[in-house]
């Protein structure tokens, strides 16, 4: 009762604890560096825009983005669709190509890491095809599939599969031989060796390969769509360049970076979740 009537007592009760103050200070310190980095980036961008003819500054680009996202899902025909539809089409192609690369690359990586003869047989093929530029595969995709959409998915698949195969195979090869010797003594079949020994040990390598593959897939889709046309962020960028709308091109660059960051962070959270499950 006295505490309720005494203002000083109320202030003492309401005062934040030292732990809470330290936590707030930690968050503030963690936020200062990124905010300063963003401010520096915007300042350099504005300075370059002031001294460059035709390059919009951050303010003009932001105003254009507000107008663009006011109606992101309008549809006036194949060549005039909102930015939302273009993002969804690009994500759909990336999802299909990346999913196919995962379905093929993970089992193949396990097989290469597990069987030395298969590794020796496929090593020259992988060494030959892996350094090829992703866009060099685009004409082959157009020739075989005779359509821009499947050709883009093919380019994503063939570009994203190598990090998955190589990281998975490296993970399998790094499993201590003692583990496999114990499995041999216990007469475990190949399925139990895979699920009980190899998969838990290889998971960190596998998730690293998956994250690298997603980064490659998202990089490739914009360039592939620029060349194939249709609906998607890449085609939208090229179309806006033809219309000399530089503000929309800058918005697309920022969008590509933000979406790539979100995909990377999502896979990082997934990787940490699986690592915890181990």
C-alpha positions as CSV (number, residue, x, y, z in Angstrom):
1,X,0.0,0.0,0.0
2,X,2.8,2.4,0.9
3,X,4.6,1.5,-2.4
4,X,1.5,2.5,-4.3
5,X,1.2,5.8,-2.5
6,X,4.9,6.7,-2.6
7,X,6.0,8.2,-6.0
8,X,9.6,7.3,-5.3
9,X,8.7,3.7,-4.6
10,X,6.7,3.5,-7.9
11,X,9.7,4.8,-9.8
12,X,11.9,2.2,-8.2
13,X,9.5,-0.6,-9.1
14,X,9.1,0.6,-12.7
15,X,12.9,1.0,-13.3
16,X,14.3,-1.5,-15.8
17,X,16.6,-4.1,-14.5
18,X,20.4,-4.0,-15.3
19,X,20.1,-7.1,-17.4
20,X,17.4,-5.5,-19.5
21,X,19.4,-2.3,-19.9
22,X,22.5,-4.3,-21.0
23,X,20.3,-6.2,-23.5
24,X,18.9,-3.0,-24.9
25,X,22.4,-1.6,-25.2
26,X,23.7,-4.7,-27.0
27,X,20.9,-4.5,-29.6
28,X,21.6,-0.8,-30.1
29,X,25.3,-1.4,-30.6
30,X,24.5,-4.2,-33.1
31,X,22.2,-1.9,-35.1
32,X,24.5,1.0,-35.3
33,X,27.0,-0.5,-37.7
34,X,24.4,-1.7,-40.3
35,X,22.5,1.6,-40.1
36,X,25.7,3.5,-40.7
37,X,26.6,1.2,-43.6
38,X,23.2,1.9,-45.2
39,X,23.5,5.6,-44.6
40,X,27.0,5.6,-46.2
41,X,25.7,3.6,-49.2
42,X,22.7,6.0,-49.7
43,X,25.1,9.0,-49.3
44,X,27.5,7.7,-51.9
45,X,24.6,6.9,-54.3
46,X,23.1,10.4,-53.9
47,X,26.6,12.0,-54.5
48,X,27.1,9.9,-57.7
49,X,23.6,10.8,-58.9
50,X,24.2,14.5,-58.4
51,X,27.3,14.3,-60.6
52,X,25.9,11.9,-63.2
53,X,23.4,12.7,-65.9
54,X,20.5,10.3,-66.0
55,X,21.2,8.3,-62.8
56,X,18.3,8.7,-60.3
57,X,19.1,9.3,-56.7
58,X,17.7,7.4,-53.7
59,X,14.8,9.8,-53.2
60,X,13.6,9.6,-56.8
61,X,14.0,5.8,-56.8
62,X,12.1,5.5,-53.5
63,X,9.2,7.6,-54.8
64,X,9.1,5.4,-58.0
65,X,9.1,2.3,-55.9
66,X,6.1,3.5,-53.9
67,X,4.2,4.0,-57.2
68,X,5.4,0.7,-58.5
69,X,4.3,-1.3,-55.4
70,X,1.0,0.5,-55.1
71,X,-0.4,-2.1,-57.5
72,X,2.1,-4.9,-57.9
73,X,-0.3,-7.5,-59.3
74,X,-2.0,-5.8,-62.2
75,X,-2.3,-7.7,-65.5
76,X,-2.6,-5.9,-68.8
77,X,-1.3,-8.8,-70.9
78,X,1.9,-10.8,-71.3
79,X,4.2,-7.8,-71.8
80,X,2.6,-5.5,-69.2
81,X,2.3,-7.2,-65.8
82,X,2.9,-5.9,-62.3
83,X,6.3,-6.4,-60.5
84,X,4.7,-8.9,-58.2
85,X,3.9,-11.3,-61.0
86,X,7.4,-10.9,-62.4
87,X,8.9,-11.8,-59.0
88,X,6.6,-14.8,-58.6
89,X,7.5,-16.2,-62.0
90,X,11.2,-15.8,-61.4
91,X,10.9,-17.5,-58.0
92,X,8.9,-20.3,-59.6
93,X,11.6,-21.0,-62.2
94,X,14.3,-20.9,-59.5
95,X,12.3,-23.3,-57.3
96,X,11.8,-25.8,-60.1
97,X,15.4,-25.7,-61.3
98,X,16.9,-25.7,-57.8
99,X,14.5,-28.5,-56.7
100,X,15.5,-30.7,-59.6
101,X,19.2,-30.0,-58.9
102,X,18.7,-31.0,-55.3
103,X,16.8,-34.2,-56.2
104,X,19.6,-35.3,-58.6
105,X,22.6,-33.8,-56.9
106,X,22.2,-35.1,-53.4
107,X,21.9,-38.8,-54.3
108,X,24.6,-38.5,-56.9
109,X,26.9,-36.8,-54.4
110,X,26.3,-39.6,-51.9
111,X,27.1,-42.2,-54.5
112,X,30.3,-40.4,-55.6
113,X,31.5,-40.1,-52.1
114,X,30.6,-43.7,-51.2
115,X,32.0,-45.5,-54.2
116,X,35.5,-44.8,-55.4
117,X,35.0,-46.4,-58.8
118,X,32.0,-44.1,-59.5
119,X,34.0,-41.1,-58.3
120,X,36.8,-41.9,-60.7
121,X,34.4,-42.5,-63.6
122,X,32.5,-39.2,-63.1
123,X,35.4,-37.0,-62.1
124,X,36.6,-36.0,-65.6
125,X,33.0,-35.3,-66.7
126,X,32.3,-33.0,-63.7
127,X,35.7,-31.3,-64.1
128,X,34.9,-30.6,-67.8
129,X,31.3,-29.3,-67.3
130,X,31.5,-27.5,-64.0
131,X,33.6,-24.5,-65.2
132,X,31.3,-23.8,-68.2
133,X,29.4,-20.5,-68.0
134,X,25.8,-20.9,-67.1
135,X,24.6,-18.9,-70.0
136,X,26.5,-21.1,-72.4
137,X,23.9,-23.8,-71.6
138,X,21.0,-21.6,-72.7
139,X,21.2,-22.3,-76.4
140,X,21.2,-26.0,-75.7
141,X,18.1,-25.6,-73.5
142,X,16.3,-23.6,-76.2
143,X,17.3,-26.2,-78.8
144,X,16.1,-29.2,-76.8
145,X,13.0,-27.8,-75.1
146,X,12.0,-25.3,-77.8
147,X,10.6,-22.9,-75.1
148,X,12.0,-20.1,-73.0
149,X,10.6,-21.2,-69.7
150,X,12.0,-24.8,-69.7
151,X,15.3,-23.5,-71.1
152,X,15.6,-21.1,-68.1
153,X,14.9,-23.9,-65.7
154,X,17.5,-26.1,-67.4
155,X,20.1,-23.4,-67.0
156,X,19.3,-23.1,-63.3
157,X,19.5,-26.9,-62.9
158,X,22.8,-27.3,-64.6
159,X,24.3,-24.4,-62.8
160,X,23.1,-25.3,-59.3
161,X,23.8,-29.0,-59.4
162,X,27.6,-28.8,-59.1
163,X,27.9,-27.2,-55.6
164,X,25.4,-29.8,-54.3
165,X,27.3,-32.8,-55.8
166,X,30.7,-31.7,-54.8
167,X,29.9,-30.6,-51.2
168,X,27.9,-33.8,-50.6
169,X,30.6,-36.0,-52.0
170,X,33.2,-34.2,-49.9
171,X,31.1,-34.7,-46.8
172,X,30.8,-38.4,-47.4
173,X,34.5,-38.8,-48.1
174,X,35.3,-37.1,-44.8
175,X,33.3,-39.6,-42.7
176,X,35.9,-41.4,-40.5
177,X,36.7,-44.9,-41.8
178,X,36.2,-46.2,-38.2
179,X,32.5,-45.5,-38.5
180,X,32.2,-47.6,-41.6
181,X,34.3,-50.3,-40.1
182,X,31.9,-50.6,-37.2
183,X,29.0,-50.7,-39.6
184,X,30.7,-53.5,-41.5
185,X,31.2,-55.4,-38.2
186,X,27.6,-55.0,-37.3
187,X,26.6,-56.1,-40.8
188,X,24.5,-53.0,-41.4
189,X,22.9,-52.9,-44.9
190,X,23.6,-50.0,-47.2
191,X,20.3,-48.2,-46.3
192,X,21.2,-48.2,-42.6
193,X,24.7,-47.0,-43.3
194,X,23.2,-44.2,-45.2
195,X,20.6,-43.2,-42.7
196,X,22.4,-43.9,-39.4
197,X,26.0,-43.0,-40.3
198,X,26.4,-41.0,-43.5
199,X,23.5,-38.7,-43.5
200,X,23.9,-37.2,-40.0
201,X,27.7,-36.7,-40.6
202,X,27.3,-35.3,-44.1
203,X,24.4,-32.9,-43.3
204,X,26.6,-29.8,-42.6
205,X,28.4,-30.3,-45.9
206,X,25.2,-30.9,-47.7
207,X,23.5,-27.8,-46.4
208,X,26.5,-25.7,-47.4
209,X,26.2,-27.1,-51.0
210,X,22.5,-26.3,-51.0
211,X,23.1,-22.7,-49.9
212,X,25.7,-22.2,-52.6
213,X,23.4,-23.7,-55.2
214,X,20.6,-21.4,-54.3
215,X,22.9,-18.4,-54.6
216,X,24.0,-19.6,-58.0
217,X,20.4,-20.3,-59.1
218,X,19.2,-16.8,-58.1
219,X,22.1,-15.1,-59.9
220,X,21.5,-17.1,-63.1
221,X,17.8,-16.6,-63.4
222,X,18.0,-12.8,-64.0
223,X,20.6,-13.2,-66.8
224,X,18.7,-16.1,-68.4
225,X,15.4,-14.2,-68.4
226,X,17.0,-11.2,-70.0
227,X,17.9,-13.4,-73.0
228,X,14.8,-15.5,-73.2
229,X,12.1,-12.9,-72.6
230,X,8.7,-13.6,-71.2
231,X,7.7,-12.8,-67.6
232,X,10.2,-12.5,-64.9
233,X,12.6,-10.0,-63.2
234,X,15.3,-10.4,-65.8
235,X,12.9,-9.7,-68.7
236,X,11.4,-6.8,-66.7
237,X,14.8,-5.2,-66.2
238,X,15.6,-5.5,-69.9
239,X,12.2,-4.1,-70.9
240,X,12.7,-1.2,-68.5
241,X,16.1,-0.5,-70.1
242,X,14.5,-0.4,-73.5
243,X,12.0,2.1,-72.0
244,X,14.9,4.1,-70.5
245,X,13.4,3.8,-67.1
246,X,16.5,3.7,-65.0
247,X,14.6,4.1,-61.7
248,X,12.9,0.8,-62.2
249,X,16.2,-0.9,-63.1
250,X,17.6,0.3,-59.8
251,X,14.5,-1.0,-58.0
252,X,15.0,-4.3,-59.6
253,X,18.7,-4.5,-58.5
254,X,17.6,-3.8,-54.9
255,X,14.8,-6.4,-55.2
256,X,17.2,-9.1,-56.5
257,X,19.6,-8.4,-53.6
258,X,16.8,-8.4,-51.0
259,X,15.2,-11.6,-52.3
260,X,18.6,-13.3,-52.5
261,X,19.4,-12.2,-49.0
262,X,16.0,-13.7,-47.7
263,X,16.6,-17.0,-49.5
264,X,20.1,-17.2,-48.0
265,X,18.9,-16.4,-44.5
266,X,16.1,-18.9,-44.8
267,X,18.5,-21.7,-45.8
268,X,20.9,-20.6,-43.0
269,X,18.1,-21.0,-40.5
270,X,17.3,-24.4,-41.9
271,X,20.9,-25.4,-41.8
272,X,21.2,-24.4,-38.1
273,X,18.0,-26.3,-37.4
274,X,19.4,-29.5,-38.8
275,X,22.7,-29.0,-37.1
276,X,20.8,-28.7,-33.8
277,X,19.0,-31.9,-34.6
278,X,22.3,-33.7,-34.8
